[in-house]
Amino acid sequence: MTEATGTDQNKLANFLRKHVDIVFAVLRNTVPNLSFGEIAVVTRYSDVKEVLDNPGVFRVSYAEAMDDSVGPFMLARDLTELNERDKGIMRSVMKRSDLEDIRLRVRRLAEESLSRAEHNQIDLVPQLTRHVPAQLTQDYFGLRAESPADILRWSRATQHDMFHNGFEKDEARKAAVHALNLAAGAEMQARISDVLIPDCRQAIAAGEPRDDILTRLLRIEFNDAVDFDTSRIATNLMGTLVGGIETTSAAAAQTLAQLFKRPRPLAMAKEIALSANDSESDRAELLRICREALRFDPINPLVVRVCDSDFVVAKGTLRRRRIRKGKKVLVCTRSAMRDGRQLELPSAFATDRPDHHYMHLGYGHHRCLGDHISNVQLPELVRAVLRLDNPRPVGEIDKASGPFPEHYRIQLGRGEA
Ligand code: HEM
């Protein structure tokens, strides 16, 4: 047998990407828990949840890409004091009572940036879906860069290495992506410790009414026993940039792309976006429409875990599978969200599905820290686009051969798209 060449592997990867839902459906119905070589694949809803409910066995493997860049971070640690303390502290300052203010900020930023449209065409990725969360990272979290380009570069470099480089086969390319991540981490560390923290301390001492996440953390003055010093603050602040920009951008672009392909859900979403009502129940319905649209093209098909001790998934059933220690486990959340054993008519667009059917924001121990913010930000970004004059896509989302949406152009008005 001849060995697969790099081109063969690329062809296979492209085929799998293009037909991912068919591949997942076949697996769910034939070998739902598959194990071959160094890899195990888990595809059914209940088994995906079982794996993510066992963080002591199925461990995250992000430390290699994260530790030397942003420092030890909650997402790279399972069941540790660091994870639980940092997540608790961060959740206590990222308050739910901020959400109304966040919603209004996002709305204002989105409207401002879309009002700069030229020639009735807008490229949504640079102009909206990346721009708004990047601005929120600066204003709400307090990670202010010297220039907006720095924020975008740091976000891209860290996300690329931490979440997309693990499957890169070309060693030189892999190393180059990792190097950009380390450089971004070093730049952010320097910016936070040399400029932002001293500035912020000065503002606090001067009694300025500054209020962002960095300022809130510095005001707390943790007792030594808590072990949460300025290096922890820096890491967590960088973590909000890593977690919050490219994810939101991809989610917004991909939600819109799915809506533009579905006349009825699009009409429902437009009606809410254009209504003067703007009630809480309308906003909740728009969120339900968005997360359902995104179910047809989630930002990632899966999360990765490494098995730390032999474990039988779906024990006591015919589909049980022993996963050996050391295997890389592809936990297919996209597949779980299409599993007809759990979801009624999974191929239909339905806005009355229960919350627990969605895994866009992860599940279990590492459920997204910014989930409440995402649930406000995503519908606001979509709303802003749907309020424009007759928006429609010019083509598909363009990822420019990389992992993230880079361009998504829409046409406005009555002219030809
Ligand atoms: C639509 C936007 C977003 C999506 C789709 C998203 C998605 C996710 C997912 C899937 C995970 C779990 C990863 C895993 O289990 O391996 C996660 C975790 C995380 N997200 Fe988000 N996220 C979004 C926005 C945000 C925002 C705005 C923040 C800002 C704080 C954020 C910060 C984090 C952090 C810190 C974690 C790790 C939590 C932990 O380890 O306990 N994310 N996110």
Boltz pocket constraint, residues with backbone or C-beta under 6 A from the ligand:
constraints:
  - pocket:
      binder: B
      contacts: [[A, 60], [A, 74], [A, 75], [A, 76], [A, 77], [A, 87], [A, 239], [A, 240], [A, 241], [A, 243], [A, 244], [A, 245], [A, 247], [A, 248], [A, 251], [A, 299], [A, 303], [A, 304], [A, 359], [A, 360], [A, 361], [A, 362], [A, 363], [A, 365], [A, 366], [A, 367], [A, 368], [A, 369], [A, 370], [A, 371], [A, 373], [A, 374], [A, 378]]
      max_distance: 6.0
